[in-house]
């Protein structure tokens, strides 16, 4: 499948932000079915996290500001689309995936891991900074089923080119759920990431813990 990767754009309707949230929601049943309910739960995130849409709207706005002005830390929100024959009801493009990249960032649950502090401290000392793949999500709605396969890898390849070749950064990080026999970890390894270490996230209100993996990519290896 051939994908068109573009920047998410701010709009009054917040269509791109709403797509990212709906993509997460569409993944919940699938992730729960493979044992990932501990990380994301079983209820759509748009319901249990009302601030979720606001976070994505802000990321898109900040990304557009960085693109236009170059001010602030690099941030970018990408959308993967496929071209479809246009109809009266469709412009001919279907969103199938989304990715958010944040420079100099680690999520708090990673920073809270004592045994990962050497890795996070080392990242902060990178001469040209580092990039964190904060979000990589593929839409699991029925409409995208014939088209979504490979969207995550396409988004990641586009991201690597931007981070390594355009920004000149040498390191990317990502974290992911480590369950289901490590299949998601294996996906990232296939894209060029290497394991740093595993971790466990404690959840509030006695909810089930979830196990994750922090991974690192040396973009210098990718460019040789």
trRosetta pair geometry for C-beta under 8 A, 3 or more apart (Angstrom, degrees):
i j d omega theta_ij theta_ji phi_ij phi_ji
1 82 6.3 -46 180 -108 114 127
1 147 6.0 136 -142 -157 147 59
1 149 6.3 126 6 72 133 78
1 150 5.3 162 49 54 104 130
1 151 7.7 -35 94 -59 133 74
2 82 7.3 116 81 -131 59 81
2 83 7.5 -16 90 22 103 103
3 80 4.7 -16 -174 -164 132 102
3 81 6.7 132 -164 63 75 37
3 82 6.1 -58 -109 -79 63 71
3 96 7.2 -108 -121 54 113 125
3 97 7.8 -17 -145 36 145 118
3 150 7.2 -161 -28 111 123 98
3 151 5.9 133 -97 -117 149 70
3 154 4.3 93 45 140 142 166
3 155 7.8 -68 127 -50 155 68
4 80 7.3 140 72 -159 46 51
4 81 4.7 -29 64 67 99 93
4 82 7.2 158 15 -95 87 22
4 83 6.6 79 -18 -44 124 91
4 93 7.2 -60 52 -136 137 117
5 78 5.6 -5 -170 -173 100 118
5 79 7.3 156 -153 79 52 45
5 80 5.6 -23 -97 -99 74 68
5 81 7.9 172 -82 21 27 73
5 154 6.5 -163 -59 143 116 100
5 155 6.4 153 -115 -106 121 59
5 158 4.4 -115 126 -82 173 167
6 78 7.2 147 77 -154 30 68
6 79 5.5 -24 66 61 81 94
6 81 6.8 0 13 6 110 117
7 63 6.7 -173 -163 138 108 122
7 64 7.3 126 152 -89 130 73
7 67 6.4 30 -136 -75 164 160
7 76 6.8 -87 -120 -160 96 91
7 77 6.8 83 -164 75 67 66
7 78 6.5 -58 -105 -104 42 56
7 79 7.4 39 135 15 11 90
8 16 3.8 155 -151 155 99 150
8 17 7.3 103 176 -56 136 60
8 20 7.6 -11 -104 -40 151 123
8 60 4.6 -87 115 -120 118 109
8 63 6.7 66 62 73 95 147
8 77 3.9 -39 29 108 127 112
8 78 6.8 -129 -20 -84 87 6
8 79 5.1 112 -75 -33 77 107
8 98 7.1 41 -64 -139 127 107
9 16 6.2 124 42 -12 53 144
9 60 7.0 50 124 -180 5 116
9 64 6.5 84 -136 -88 56 127
10 14 7.7 -24 -153 -101 58 63
10 57 7.5 75 -123 -165 88 74
10 60 5.4 150 -72 124 70 107
10 61 5.1 63 -83 -91 131 71
10 64 5.4 -85 -8 -1 106 157
11 14 6.2 -160 71 -56 77 27
11 15 5.8 -1 60 12 137 92
11 16 7.3 110 16 5 109 93
13 18 7.6 -63 143 1 79 136
14 17 4.4 -45 180 46 97 117
14 18 5.4 104 115 -28 89 96
14 53 7.1 68 149 179 146 108
14 57 5.4 -37 -130 -101 124 107
14 60 8.0 149 -142 49 76 150
15 18 5.7 -59 -145 39 28 111
15 19 6.3 33 155 -25 64 103
16 19 5.6 -47 -149 29 33 114
16 20 6.8 35 153 -19 63 100
16 56 8.0 -148 114 153 75 112
16 60 5.9 131 89 -111 122 149
16 77 7.1 117 143 125 128 128
16 79 5.8 -96 -139 -65 110 138
16 95 7.7 174 -122 -108 67 152
16 98 7.6 138 -179 -114 85 127
17 20 5.9 -52 -154 31 34 111
17 21 6.6 29 151 -13 65 106
17 53 5.9 91 145 -163 113 74
17 56 4.0 145 -146 113 91 108
17 57 4.5 6 -101 -72 167 64
17 59 7.9 141 -107 52 100 93
17 60 5.6 -109 -64 -6 98 140
18 21 5.8 -56 -149 40 34 110
18 22 6.1 32 154 -17 68 109
18 53 6.8 17 -92 -133 61 114
19 22 5.7 -60 -144 41 30 108
19 23 6.1 37 154 -26 66 104
19 79 7.1 51 88 -126 146 119
19 95 4.9 -14 -161 109 149 160
19 98 6.6 144 110 -54 101 134
19 139 7.4 -56 180 -77 89 129
20 23 5.6 -50 -149 30 30 114
20 24 6.8 32 151 -17 61 100
20 56 5.0 -177 72 -144 137 150
20 77 7.6 -63 -64 -166 148 123
20 98 4.4 -101 -103 90 91 170
20 100 7.8 54 -141 -41 149 113
20 135 7.2 43 -164 144 123 152
20 137 6.7 104 -155 59 74 133
21 24 5.7 -51 -156 33 35 112
21 25 6.5 35 148 -18 65 105
21 45 6.8 -134 -157 87 80 106
21 46 5.2 89 164 -80 117 105
21 52 5.6 118 -119 124 111 113
21 53 5.2 -22 -59 -88 155 79
21 56 6.2 -141 -47 13 93 153
22 25 5.3 -50 -147 37 38 115
22 26 6.2 41 152 -24 67 103
22 46 7.3 14 -81 -43 52 141
22 139 7.2 18 108 -124 88 107
22 141 7.4 0 148 -47 105 129
23 26 5.7 -52 -147 33 31 112
23 27 6.7 33 152 -23 62 105
23 95 7.9 -99 -63 130 120 110
23 97 7.1 117 -144 -122 153 38
23 98 5.9 167 32 15 159 113
23 137 4.7 123 123 128 122 119
23 138 6.8 -153 -170 124 118 16
23 139 4.1 -85 -117 -86 92 74
23 140 7.4 105 -161 7 63 68
23 141 7.9 -90 -108 -15 54 98
24 27 5.8 -60 -156 30 33 112
24 28 7.3 51 149 -44 63 89
24 40 7.8 -160 -177 -148 96 133
24 44 7.8 111 108 -161 86 72
24 45 5.0 -31 125 30 129 135
24 46 7.7 142 78 -36 109 84
24 52 7.5 -116 64 176 155 141
24 137 5.7 -46 -73 -147 69 159
25 28 6.0 -32 -163 -5 39 116
25 44 4.0 20 -132 -142 102 106
25 45 6.1 -128 -75 32 72 79
25 46 5.4 -24 -69 0 128 110
26 29 7.8 -52 180 26 40 96
26 30 7.9 23 138 2 64 114
26 139 5.5 44 59 -163 151 65
26 140 4.1 175 135 58 101 77
26 141 4.6 -80 -123 -52 145 72
27 30 5.5 -71 -160 49 52 110
27 31 5.3 45 150 -22 88 112
27 40 7.5 -39 104 147 104 174
27 137 6.5 -106 -30 -156 146 103
27 138 7.5 106 -83 69 116 64
27 140 5.0 121 -85 5 55 130
28 31 6.0 -59 -139 40 26 107
28 32 6.1 27 162 -20 63 109
28 40 6.0 -142 -115 127 79 127
28 41 7.3 -26 -143 89 114 68
28 42 6.5 116 170 -153 111 34
28 43 7.3 -90 -165 86 154 13
28 44 5.8 -129 -5 -92 156 52
28 45 7.3 -176 -67 -21 123 81
29 32 5.8 -57 -146 37 28 112
29 33 6.3 31 156 -25 63 107
29 140 7.7 -153 56 111 91 138
30 33 5.7 -58 -152 31 30 113
30 34 6.9 6 158 -2 64 106
30 140 5.2 -112 -11 -161 141 165
31 34 6.3 -69 -150 45 32 96
31 36 3.8 -70 176 71 92 127
31 37 7.1 144 119 -66 87 48
31 39 7.3 -84 165 63 133 109
31 40 5.5 41 104 40 150 137
31 177 8.0 110 -154 20 115 166
32 35 7.8 81 -175 -44 30 10
32 36 6.5 -92 -74 64 29 72
32 37 4.4 54 -124 -74 80 97
32 40 7.7 -106 -60 75 79 104
32 42 5.1 69 -102 -108 145 85
34 179 7.8 147 130 113 87 106
34 180 4.8 22 155 -101 111 133
35 38 7.8 -2 161 3 67 100
35 179 5.4 -127 110 146 113 136
35 180 5.6 164 55 -69 112 83
36 39 5.2 -36 -180 31 86 111
36 40 6.1 30 134 19 99 103
36 177 5.5 36 -130 170 113 168
36 179 6.0 176 -88 64 72 129
36 180 6.7 -32 -53 -29 97 119
36 210 7.7 51 -158 -137 65 128
37 40 6.9 -87 -138 62 32 71
37 41 6.2 29 -170 -145 72 15
37 42 5.3 0 -136 -58 113 88
37 208 7.5 54 103 57 86 141
38 179 7.6 110 41 -30 121 152
38 203 7.8 -161 -179 -13 76 145
38 207 7.8 145 -151 150 66 92
38 208 4.2 -92 -122 110 96 116
38 209 6.5 6 -178 93 127 31
38 210 4.0 157 120 -83 105 92
39 177 5.0 -83 -43 -94 159 123
39 179 8.0 -152 -23 14 118 123
39 201 7.7 75 -117 54 76 135
39 210 4.1 117 -76 -145 72 166
39 212 7.7 103 -106 -73 123 97
40 45 7.0 -66 -166 -63 98 107
41 45 7.9 130 55 -79 115 71
41 48 6.5 -8 83 26 161 167
43 47 5.4 -96 159 76 106 126
43 48 4.9 101 97 -37 121 121
44 47 4.7 86 74 3 90 105
44 48 7.2 161 86 3 47 87
45 48 6.1 -67 -134 52 38 91
45 49 4.9 -18 -177 32 80 115
45 52 5.2 113 143 -91 105 167
46 49 7.3 -51 -95 61 14 75
46 50 7.9 54 -179 -104 47 43
46 52 6.1 -114 -97 65 48 134
46 53 6.8 50 -127 -46 88 104
49 52 4.0 81 108 -42 110 109
50 53 7.6 -45 179 21 46 97
50 54 8.0 36 134 -4 64 111
51 54 5.0 -59 -162 42 61 118
51 55 6.0 68 141 -31 83 99
52 55 5.8 -52 -154 28 31 113
52 56 6.9 20 154 -10 63 105
53 56 5.9 -61 -153 40 35 106
53 57 6.2 39 151 -22 69 105
54 57 5.6 -52 -146 35 33 113
54 58 6.3 31 156 -17 65 106
55 58 6.0 -58 -152 37 28 109
55 59 6.5 30 151 -21 63 106
56 59 5.4 -47 -143 33 37 114
56 60 6.4 37 157 -18 66 103
56 77 7.5 106 -163 -125 79 150
56 100 7.7 -121 -124 -71 79 142
57 60 6.0 -58 -153 37 29 109
57 61 6.3 27 151 -17 64 109
58 61 5.6 -56 -145 39 33 112
58 62 6.0 31 157 -17 68 108
59 62 5.8 -56 -144 40 28 108
59 63 6.1 31 155 -22 63 109
59 75 6.4 -129 -158 162 75 129
59 77 5.3 104 128 -60 105 127
59 100 5.5 -16 172 -137 150 132
59 102 7.9 -79 -133 -75 109 106
60 63 5.6 -53 -145 36 29 114
60 64 6.4 29 156 -18 63 104
60 77 5.0 -63 -93 40 69 152
61 64 5.9 -55 -150 35 29 109
61 65 6.5 29 152 -18 63 106
62 65 5.6 -54 -148 36 33 113
62 66 6.4 33 153 -19 66 104
62 72 6.8 -104 -167 115 97 157
62 75 5.1 12 117 72 110 144
63 66 5.8 -53 -148 36 32 109
63 67 6.3 33 153 -21 65 106
63 75 4.9 -106 -84 110 74 87
63 76 5.0 111 -142 -117 117 33
63 77 4.8 -143 -10 7 165 86
64 67 5.5 -52 -146 35 33 114
64 68 6.3 20 159 -11 66 110
65 68 6.1 -63 -145 43 28 102
65 69 5.8 -22 174 23 67 116
65 71 6.8 -58 148 63 98 96
65 72 6.8 42 109 23 113 137
66 69 6.8 -78 -125 57 20 79
66 70 6.6 54 -170 -111 59 19
66 71 6.7 -128 -110 62 56 49
66 72 5.6 -96 -88 69 95 104
66 73 7.7 -52 -102 90 136 37
66 74 5.9 130 -180 -128 148 45
66 75 5.6 145 -4 44 152 75
66 76 7.3 -102 78 -68 132 70
67 76 7.5 93 -64 -107 103 90
69 72 8.0 61 86 12 112 93
72 75 7.4 -34 119 6 115 106
73 102 7.2 42 122 -173 122 73
73 103 4.6 -154 175 72 97 105
73 104 5.4 -98 -143 36 138 121
73 105 7.6 123 136 -40 150 100
74 101 7.5 -23 129 116 97 103
74 102 7.9 157 98 -156 64 31
74 103 4.1 75 56 -20 88 135
74 129 7.9 132 25 111 114 151
74 131 7.3 -48 91 -102 121 101
74 167 6.0 -9 -75 -113 172 140
75 100 7.6 -4 -173 -173 90 86
75 101 6.7 174 -150 91 46 63
75 102 5.2 7 -113 -111 91 66
75 103 6.7 -113 -63 10 59 83
76 100 7.4 174 90 -149 48 47
76 101 4.9 3 54 52 89 104
76 159 7.7 171 85 -120 126 86
76 162 6.8 -59 42 139 169 158
77 98 6.9 -6 -177 -171 90 100
77 99 7.3 171 -154 88 48 48
77 100 5.0 -11 -105 -103 79 80
77 101 7.9 -168 -76 22 37 66
78 98 6.7 160 86 -156 58 51
78 99 4.6 -2 54 56 105 94
78 100 7.7 -166 21 -73 70 35
78 101 7.6 35 -7 -4 106 103
78 155 5.6 152 102 -147 131 98
78 158 6.3 152 -152 98 158 133
78 159 6.7 -127 -1 -71 152 92
79 95 5.7 -53 -173 -130 112 106
79 97 7.4 150 -161 86 46 53
79 98 5.6 -15 -105 -103 62 79
80 95 7.2 105 77 -158 52 61
80 96 5.3 -62 102 66 99 86
80 97 3.9 10 42 57 122 98
80 98 7.1 -136 15 -63 80 35
80 99 7.8 60 -25 -7 101 98
80 151 4.5 151 105 -160 154 100
80 154 5.8 106 -124 89 134 118
80 155 5.2 -91 -48 -65 122 100
81 93 4.7 9 176 -176 136 104
81 94 6.2 146 -157 70 78 38
81 95 5.4 -45 -96 -93 83 48
81 96 6.6 136 -118 9 29 85
82 93 7.2 160 77 -152 38 58
82 94 5.3 -18 56 58 88 95
82 96 5.8 41 -11 -18 102 133
82 147 4.5 -119 15 -172 161 130
83 92 6.1 4 -161 153 70 94
83 93 6.1 -31 -105 -98 51 71
84 90 6.5 -20 86 129 127 140
84 92 5.2 -160 71 -159 67 51
84 93 6.8 178 22 -82 85 18
84 94 5.5 53 -16 -15 127 110
84 147 7.9 -60 -70 -86 107 153
85 92 6.4 -85 144 -123 13 94
86 90 6.3 -155 -145 96 52 77
86 91 6.1 -33 -123 179 103 28
86 92 3.5 -46 -73 -59 79 111
87 90 4.9 45 46 38 92 91
87 92 7.7 145 4 -71 58 69
90 93 7.9 -170 169 37 95 41
90 94 7.5 -9 -163 -69 132 88
94 143 6.9 -149 -154 142 130 108
94 144 6.5 174 150 -99 122 83
94 147 6.2 74 87 82 133 164
95 98 7.5 19 179 -56 115 94
95 139 6.7 94 117 -21 82 147
95 144 7.9 -57 96 -89 52 129
96 138 6.5 -6 153 -154 78 81
96 139 5.4 -123 -154 35 42 109
96 144 4.8 148 -121 -150 86 127
96 147 5.4 -124 -91 113 143 103
96 148 4.5 -170 -171 -105 114 74
96 151 4.6 -144 114 -90 110 154
97 136 7.6 5 -179 -173 112 66
97 137 6.5 177 -152 94 71 49
97 138 4.5 -28 -99 -106 102 64
97 139 6.4 -130 -71 -3 48 79
97 148 6.7 124 -49 -149 98 89
97 151 3.6 160 -16 144 140 127
97 152 6.0 -153 -143 -68 150 55
97 154 7.6 127 58 62 146 102
97 155 5.5 -122 121 -38 128 136
98 135 6.6 -12 114 124 93 118
98 136 7.8 -173 93 -140 51 33
98 137 5.4 -5 58 59 87 92
98 155 7.5 96 158 -119 8 154
99 133 6.7 -43 -166 -154 108 94
99 135 6.0 174 -148 95 39 73
99 136 4.9 10 -109 -103 93 70
99 137 7.6 173 -78 21 51 61
99 155 4.3 151 -22 165 134 130
99 156 7.1 170 -103 -69 156 56
99 159 6.0 -94 129 -59 151 133
100 133 7.8 120 79 -168 52 50
100 134 4.5 -49 97 68 101 109
100 135 4.0 43 28 36 102 107
101 131 5.4 -1 -175 -177 111 114
101 132 6.9 156 -157 78 60 47
101 133 5.9 -31 -103 -105 79 53
101 134 6.6 170 -106 10 21 89
101 159 5.6 157 -62 -145 140 118
101 162 7.7 153 51 87 164 130
101 163 6.9 -129 -173 -69 151 115
102 105 3.8 -10 117 26 118 148
102 131 7.3 146 76 -159 32 65
102 132 5.1 -23 66 62 84 100
102 134 5.0 48 4 -36 111 129
103 129 5.5 23 -174 154 110 136
103 130 7.1 150 -154 84 66 38
103 131 5.4 -42 -98 -101 65 68
103 132 7.5 165 -101 15 15 78
103 167 7.7 -153 -91 -167 131 155
103 169 7.4 -151 -123 -74 106 152
104 124 7.4 69 -144 -118 82 72
104 129 5.6 -58 -62 -155 92 110
104 130 6.7 116 -80 56 44 70
104 132 7.8 -86 55 -6 18 106
105 132 4.6 -109 76 30 85 138
105 134 6.7 -11 103 -73 135 115
106 110 4.6 -108 173 82 109 126
106 111 5.2 130 101 -54 120 91
106 120 5.4 -39 -30 -129 166 118
106 123 7.5 111 -53 76 119 150
106 132 6.2 -177 -85 -93 47 151
106 173 7.2 -17 -99 94 90 149
107 110 5.1 92 64 6 77 102
107 111 7.3 -150 99 -3 39 90
107 132 7.9 173 -24 168 74 148
107 134 7.3 126 -57 -134 101 86
107 175 7.0 -98 30 33 121 136
108 111 5.4 -58 -145 42 39 111
108 112 6.0 42 155 -27 71 107
109 112 5.6 -46 -141 32 32 117
109 113 7.4 45 154 -34 56 96
109 199 7.7 146 145 124 90 136
109 201 4.9 9 -170 -118 136 114
109 212 7.8 87 122 21 123 152
110 113 6.0 -48 -163 13 38 114
110 116 6.0 -93 -178 113 75 156
110 120 6.7 143 135 -78 102 129
110 175 5.9 -155 -79 -45 124 151
110 199 7.0 148 -118 38 60 168
110 214 6.1 106 -135 -91 117 124
111 116 7.8 -115 -107 91 20 115
111 117 7.9 63 -158 -98 53 75
111 120 6.1 135 -107 -153 67 170
113 116 4.0 47 91 16 115 115
113 117 7.4 -162 94 -39 64 70
113 199 4.6 -57 -107 -130 150 134
114 117 5.9 -30 -163 -14 40 117
115 118 7.9 -34 177 14 43 98
115 197 6.3 -107 124 125 111 157
115 199 7.5 -177 64 -98 104 92
116 119 5.1 -54 -169 42 69 114
116 120 5.8 62 136 -20 89 104
116 196 7.0 70 -130 127 95 127
116 197 6.2 -155 -89 62 86 120
116 199 6.3 -26 -38 -74 131 132
116 214 6.0 97 -129 4 133 160
117 120 5.7 -56 -138 43 35 105
117 121 5.8 37 161 -21 69 109
118 121 5.9 -56 -144 39 25 110
118 122 6.3 29 155 -22 61 108
119 122 5.7 -55 -148 35 29 112
119 123 6.5 33 153 -23 63 103
119 196 5.1 67 -124 -170 158 137
119 197 7.2 -160 -24 15 147 108
119 214 6.7 126 110 120 157 145
119 216 7.3 -135 -163 -55 118 134
120 123 5.6 -47 -150 30 35 115
120 124 6.7 37 152 -21 63 103
121 124 5.7 -53 -154 32 34 113
121 125 6.9 27 151 -16 64 107
122 125 5.8 -64 -156 36 35 109
122 126 7.7 61 145 -48 62 81
123 126 5.9 -22 -167 -16 43 113
123 130 4.6 -64 -170 17 96 160
123 171 6.4 -148 -130 116 84 144
123 173 6.5 -21 -113 -36 148 137
123 216 8.0 -141 -84 -116 111 119
124 130 7.8 -80 -73 18 30 118
126 129 5.7 74 90 -163 109 2
126 130 4.9 102 29 -47 152 94
126 169 7.4 52 138 -155 138 87
126 170 6.5 -159 -164 54 122 100
126 171 5.4 -123 -105 25 154 130
127 170 7.9 39 50 13 91 126
128 167 7.4 140 158 140 118 85
128 168 5.3 -111 -162 114 154 92
128 169 5.0 -161 114 -106 110 54
128 170 6.1 103 50 -4 118 90
129 167 7.9 -71 70 155 116 121
129 169 5.6 -64 82 -110 81 112
130 169 6.2 135 -115 -170 31 125
130 170 7.9 -57 -99 64 74 63
130 171 4.3 -37 -119 87 103 105
130 172 6.8 167 -174 -94 83 28
130 173 6.3 43 155 -8 126 103
131 159 7.7 -176 136 170 145 104
131 163 4.6 -92 6 -129 158 133
131 167 7.4 103 -56 75 127 155
131 169 5.5 117 -20 100 102 162
131 171 7.3 169 28 97 68 56
131 172 4.8 -25 73 -111 95 81
131 173 7.4 178 91 24 48 68
132 172 7.3 155 -93 -163 23 66
132 173 5.1 -24 -110 68 73 95
132 174 7.1 140 -165 -85 62 49
133 136 5.8 4 165 -36 117 112
133 156 7.3 8 -120 -116 149 90
133 159 6.6 75 -102 148 106 161
133 172 6.3 48 -28 175 98 112
133 173 7.1 -154 18 92 77 44
133 174 4.0 -15 56 -92 113 105
136 152 5.5 81 163 -144 112 96
136 155 6.2 164 -138 95 96 134
136 156 6.6 18 -124 -67 143 97
136 174 7.4 -3 -2 -141 126 136
137 152 8.0 -118 127 -97 2 100
138 144 7.8 -169 168 129 84 142
138 148 5.0 111 179 179 115 119
138 151 5.1 131 -116 70 106 120
138 152 5.3 -72 -49 -50 115 98
139 143 8.0 -29 132 70 129 91
139 144 4.6 90 95 18 110 162
139 148 6.0 -141 64 -104 74 134
140 144 7.2 -101 -109 68 10 116
140 145 7.9 49 -164 -84 50 75
140 148 7.3 -134 -91 76 45 175
141 144 5.4 80 62 14 80 98
141 145 7.6 -111 101 -38 45 79
142 145 5.6 -23 -157 -19 41 120
144 147 5.4 -91 -162 60 63 97
144 148 4.4 63 148 -50 108 112
145 148 6.7 -39 -114 12 18 110
147 151 7.9 56 132 -54 73 119
148 151 5.1 -58 -166 -4 62 129
150 153 5.5 -57 -159 44 59 111
150 154 5.8 62 144 -26 82 105
151 154 5.6 -58 -147 37 32 113
151 155 6.3 33 156 -20 67 105
152 155 5.8 -54 -149 35 30 110
152 156 6.3 26 155 -16 64 109
152 187 7.4 6 112 169 141 134
153 156 5.7 -57 -146 39 31 111
153 157 6.3 34 155 -22 66 104
153 191 6.3 -158 -126 -95 80 111
154 157 5.8 -51 -146 33 30 110
154 158 6.5 31 154 -17 62 105
155 158 5.8 -58 -153 37 31 111
155 159 6.3 32 150 -21 66 108
156 159 5.4 -52 -145 36 34 114
156 160 6.4 38 155 -23 66 101
156 191 5.2 -19 128 -159 151 147
157 160 5.7 -49 -148 31 32 112
157 161 6.7 32 153 -18 62 103
157 191 7.7 -126 -62 -149 70 103
158 161 5.9 -57 -156 34 32 111
158 162 6.5 28 151 -17 65 107
159 162 5.8 -58 -150 37 33 110
159 163 6.0 23 159 -13 70 111
159 172 7.6 102 132 -126 111 153
160 163 6.0 -59 -139 42 28 105
160 164 5.7 5 171 1 66 118
160 172 7.1 -92 -105 -14 74 155
160 192 7.3 64 -106 51 148 149
160 217 7.5 -78 -112 132 108 153
160 219 6.5 172 -160 -121 88 105
160 222 6.0 -105 -178 158 131 163
161 164 6.5 -65 -131 49 19 95
161 165 5.2 -23 -172 23 62 123
161 166 7.1 55 137 -10 67 100
162 165 7.2 -47 -95 52 10 84
162 166 5.0 -33 -154 33 50 127
162 167 6.6 43 148 -10 66 102
163 166 7.4 20 -23 51 9 86
163 167 5.3 -37 -149 41 38 124
163 169 5.0 -57 175 57 85 116
163 172 5.8 68 124 -73 165 115
163 219 6.5 -144 107 -84 104 154
164 167 7.4 27 -15 54 9 82
164 168 7.4 39 -177 -113 33 16
164 169 6.5 -86 -90 69 41 67
164 170 7.2 73 -122 -106 81 36
164 219 3.8 -162 -98 177 118 138
164 222 6.4 -117 -76 77 168 125
164 223 5.9 -170 163 -55 138 121
165 168 7.7 0 175 -70 12 49
165 223 7.5 150 -73 -105 85 124
169 172 7.4 96 116 -62 122 74
169 219 6.7 83 105 23 69 150
170 218 6.7 -7 160 -158 87 65
170 219 5.2 -150 -157 50 39 100
170 220 5.4 9 -152 -38 103 97
171 216 6.5 -24 -162 -167 101 99
171 217 6.9 149 -156 78 50 58
171 218 6.4 -22 -101 -107 73 50
171 219 6.6 -131 -65 1 23 95
172 193 7.6 -87 93 -96 99 95
172 216 7.3 151 83 -159 48 50
172 217 4.4 -5 59 54 95 110
172 219 6.4 83 -8 -52 97 106
173 196 7.8 -1 -133 -23 103 142
173 214 6.7 -13 -168 -172 109 92
173 215 6.8 153 -156 84 59 52
173 216 5.4 -22 -101 -102 77 67
173 217 7.5 -163 -75 18 31 76
174 188 5.9 -149 80 -136 134 141
174 193 6.2 -69 39 -105 111 153
174 214 7.8 165 88 -153 38 51
174 215 5.3 -14 63 62 82 100
174 217 7.8 32 3 -11 100 107
175 199 7.8 -33 -145 39 130 122
175 212 5.2 33 172 165 109 128
175 213 6.5 171 -153 84 68 43
175 214 4.9 -31 -98 -98 95 62
175 215 7.0 159 -95 15 39 74
176 184 4.6 -143 154 131 134 121
176 185 6.1 -178 79 -76 121 60
176 188 6.1 -180 -1 -24 145 139
176 212 6.4 164 86 -154 27 87
176 213 5.8 -18 60 56 76 90
176 215 7.2 -1 12 2 101 118
177 180 7.5 51 120 17 113 104
177 184 5.6 63 66 46 80 151
177 210 6.4 -54 -124 170 95 120
177 211 7.3 82 -161 82 63 60
177 212 5.9 -62 -102 -105 34 72
177 213 7.9 20 116 14 12 85
178 182 5.9 -9 -170 -102 69 74
178 184 7.5 -115 -96 63 28 103
178 185 5.7 37 -124 -47 71 126
178 198 5.7 18 -68 -128 170 108
178 211 4.7 -75 55 122 112 96
178 212 5.5 145 -15 -145 100 16
178 213 4.3 111 -83 -29 111 100
179 182 7.7 -137 131 -60 6 41
179 210 7.5 -81 -22 -158 122 85
179 211 6.2 115 -53 59 84 102
180 183 5.0 -53 116 18 106 109
180 184 7.0 73 63 -9 118 92
182 185 4.2 -48 -168 43 86 122
182 186 5.7 94 129 -29 87 94
182 213 7.6 57 -132 -29 92 151
183 186 5.5 -52 -149 35 33 114
183 187 6.6 42 150 -26 63 98
184 187 5.4 -42 -152 25 38 117
184 188 6.9 33 153 -13 64 100
185 188 6.1 -59 -156 38 33 105
185 189 6.4 34 148 -20 67 107
185 195 7.0 26 -169 -87 118 106
185 213 4.9 34 -103 47 118 159
185 215 7.2 159 -144 -59 77 130
186 189 5.4 -52 -145 37 35 114
186 190 6.3 40 154 -23 66 102
187 190 5.8 -56 -155 32 30 112
187 191 6.8 21 149 -14 63 107
188 191 5.5 -58 -152 37 39 110
188 193 4.2 -23 153 43 97 137
188 215 5.2 134 129 60 139 169
189 192 7.9 169 -173 28 30 10
189 193 5.8 -87 -87 72 39 78
189 194 7.0 72 -122 -98 83 39
189 195 7.3 -16 -85 -38 111 84
189 215 7.3 -127 -69 -136 67 142
191 217 7.8 -54 112 -92 88 139
192 217 5.1 60 117 -134 96 118
192 221 7.3 169 -164 93 107 109
192 222 5.4 33 -157 -87 155 109
193 215 3.8 50 163 151 127 128
193 216 6.5 136 -156 66 81 21
193 217 4.7 -67 -96 -63 63 94
194 215 6.3 156 73 -160 27 85
194 216 5.8 -33 62 67 82 76
194 217 7.0 135 9 -91 75 47
194 218 7.6 1 13 -1 122 92
195 198 7.9 -13 -166 -48 116 71
195 213 6.1 -58 -129 -175 95 118
195 214 7.7 95 -162 81 57 54
195 215 5.7 -50 -99 -105 39 81
196 213 7.8 144 46 174 74 71
196 214 4.3 -44 56 101 122 98
196 215 6.1 -171 -3 -104 87 22
196 216 5.2 82 -59 -14 108 106
197 213 7.6 -158 109 -147 25 64
197 214 6.0 8 54 47 62 104
198 211 6.3 -1 -176 -177 115 99
198 212 6.8 158 -158 88 66 43
198 213 5.2 -38 -102 -98 69 71
198 214 7.7 -179 -98 14 19 73
199 211 7.4 163 85 -155 40 58
199 212 5.3 -18 64 66 88 91
199 213 7.5 162 19 -91 75 24
199 214 6.5 47 -6 -20 118 102
200 209 5.4 17 180 168 103 130
200 210 7.4 167 -154 86 62 33
200 211 5.4 -30 -101 -102 74 68
200 212 7.5 163 -93 20 25 75
201 209 6.3 163 77 -162 53 77
201 210 5.3 -9 52 60 105 81
201 211 7.8 -169 14 -84 77 20
201 212 6.2 45 -21 -5 109 118
202 209 5.8 -34 -103 -108 44 102
203 207 3.8 -61 108 75 127 109
203 208 6.8 21 37 71 135 36
203 209 6.2 -174 4 -98 92 44
203 210 7.2 59 -39 0 120 90
204 207 6.5 34 71 12 44 108
217 221 7.9 -127 -178 52 70 110
217 222 6.9 27 171 -38 111 126
218 221 4.7 70 91 1 102 108
218 222 7.4 173 98 -10 56 85
219 222 5.0 -48 -151 34 51 118
219 223 6.2 43 153 -19 74 106
220 223 6.0 -61 -148 38 31 106
220 224 6.9 35 153 -30 63 105
221 224 6.0 -54 -151 22 34 112
